[in-house]
Amino acid sequence: MGDWKKAIAVFEEMDFSLDCDEFEDKIIGQKTICLLQLKGMNLKYPYGMYVRGSYSPAFTTDYYNHRQEFKSLSSGASLSDEEKVMVNTLDNLFQKNTPLLEIGATYAFIVEKTNRSPVEAFRIIKETKGFYRDTQIAKGISKAKEFLFEPTEKDLEWLKKETGPMQRASIKSMRH
């Protein structure tokens, strides 16, 4: 099984009381843990693809077996400073928005764990999450990329070169 005490510490950091009787809470919980693990946090939950995207039956078992602790956010576990930053970054990006978390975590899982290209993952999301608006799909994927993608120096240099002329023109137009 996974590290349910640490999972509770994640939700405590987010100030999110996971109520396993609430469907949306369960989606938020599942997708949050999935994204954090994809980012490198070791919570020890195996994930696979199911109807609503990335899903861990072991995590489900843990939040049902420890429903009171998940609801009251009491585990006695704590996160490192680095893990707190990771959790807060995710929480600030997704703001516990169920559709964005579902789309983002599913897209990221497909790319990272099934070795599909981003284009193929996008196609799968459009097919399986067609009940969401295109803007929600684009936003969820964008937030997942922002959370998981660490730009290299080369990426940052390219970005500076690419956007530099626009920034200079914008600054120039503000002066006139």
N, C-alpha and C positions, 0 to 999 in steps of 0.2 A: 504493500500500500504506500501511498504518498505521505508527505509530511503535512498532515492536516493542521497541526499546531502552527506551522509557519504560514500556511494558507490563511488561517484566521488572523495572524499578524498582518498579512497583506491587506485584508479587508478592514482591520482596525486602523491601519495607516490611511486607508481611503475613507474611513468613517462610513462604511457600508455594511450594514447588518444584513447578512444573507439569510433570508427566510425561505426554507426549502418548500414551503407551501405556496410560494409565489413564482409563477412560471418565468416572469422577466428576471427576477433575482437569480434564478438558476442559470439563465443564459448569460447574464452579466458575470456571474461567478465563473462559469466554465470558460468563457472567452478571455476573461482577465487572466486566469491561471495559464491558459494556453499561450497567450501573447508574452507573458512574463517568462515562461519557460523557453519560448523561441528566442527571447532576448538574452537568455543565459542563466536565469534564476533557477536554482536546483530545488524543485518542489517534488520531484520523483513521481509525477503522474503520467502514465502512458496515454497518449491521445491517438484517436483514429477519426475517420470521417463517418458521420452519421447524417440523419435527416436534416438537422439544423446546422450542419457543418462540423467543425472540430469539436470532439467530445471525448471525455474520459469517464468510463463507467466507474473506475476506482475512485475518482473525485466525487462522483455522485454518491457512491456508497459511504464515503467519509462524511459528506455533509448531511446525509440522513442519519448516520450512526452518531454524529456529534451535533445534531441540530440545535441544541440549546447553546452550545459553545459558539457556533457560527452566528446564531441570532444575537447573543449577548456580547460577542467579540471578546471572549475570555479564553485564553489558551496558555498564558504565561510565557509564550515565545516572543522573541523580538527579532527585528530585522537589522542588518548592518546599515550603516549610513549610505553605502552604495546602493543597497537594495531599496532603501526608502526613496532615494532619488529616482530610481527606476520606476517604482510604484507611482510616485507623484507625477512623473512625466507621463506615464500611461493614463492616469486619472485626469490630468489636465487636458490631454489630447482628446480623449474619448468621452469624458464627463458622464460616465455611466449610461451612455446612450446605447440602448439595446441593439437597434439596427446597425449602428456603426461598428460596435464591438463584434456582432455576428458576422458582418461582411468582412471586416478587417482581419479577424482571427482566422476565418475560413480561407480567405485569399492567402494570407501569410503561411498557413499550414500547407496549403496545396503547393505553393512555390518551394517552401523549405523541406517538406517531408515526402513529397511525391515526385520531386525532380521535374516538375512541369515548368515551362517557361512562363514568365509573367503574362504574356499574351494568351496562352492556353488557360492559365488560372483565371484571367479576366473573363474568357468565354464561358468557363465552368460556372463562375459566379453569376453571370448574366442568365445562364440556363437554370441554375438551381435557386437563385434568389430573385427571380423575375418579379416577385410580388413587391419588391422594393423599387422605388423610383430610381432612375438613372443617376440623379444627383446624389442620392444616398449611397449608391454603389461607388460612384467616383470618390465621394468624400471618405467612405470607410476604407477603401483601398489606399487612398492618399495618406490617411492617418496611420495605417499599418506601416506603410513605407517610411513615413516620418519617424515612427517609433523604432523601427528595426534597422533602418539603413544608417550606417555610419559613413559619412562622406570621407574619402581619402583626400590627401593634400592635392592630388591630381584633379579630383572632382571639384574641389574648392577653387583651384586655379582656373579651371575651365569655366566655372560659374562666374568668377570675377571677370574673365575676359568676355564672356557672353553677355553679361548684364551691365558691364562698365559703361559702354556708350549710352545706354538708356538712363542710367543713374546720372551721368554727367549732364545729359540733355535736360533731365528733370530738374536738377539743381540750377542749371542755367536759366530755365524758364521761370523758376521761383524768384530769381533776382530781378527779372524784368517786369 
